């Protein structure tokens, strides 16, 4: 039986963490509204779904969606990107330390739900 996290042809799982080329992070809590939040696919430098799998933004202007770029999660990379974001941009966060959940999907969800003001 194929697990969702092993299927590169499956659908990405919400929430999604998006990073620009400067390391700033944005969250899309519900991937079904991606085209309402992003104008072009080029706005996204790097993205990960709720299971930590890398995604690629695709589609014409105004109709941006995500597809899985790999079937496996990239745990070390996503944790490093989040750590960089918190240490560099989260100046008004009380601790500047990201959530510490050991399980990757719980970590992504906790980051998505952590209110960070830059």
VENBELMO-V657676 format. One record per helix or strand of 2 or more residues. SS is the DSSP state (hx for helix, st for strand). FROM is the first residue (numbers start at 1). TO is the last residue. Records with the same first field share a line. If there is no record, write none. Layout:
# VENBELMO-V657676
SS: FROM-TO ; FROM-TO
This chain:
# VENBELMO-V657676
hx: 4-6 ; 31-37 ; 41-43 ; 75-89 ; 104-113
st: 16-19 ; 25-28 ; 46-48 ; 53-58 ; 65-73
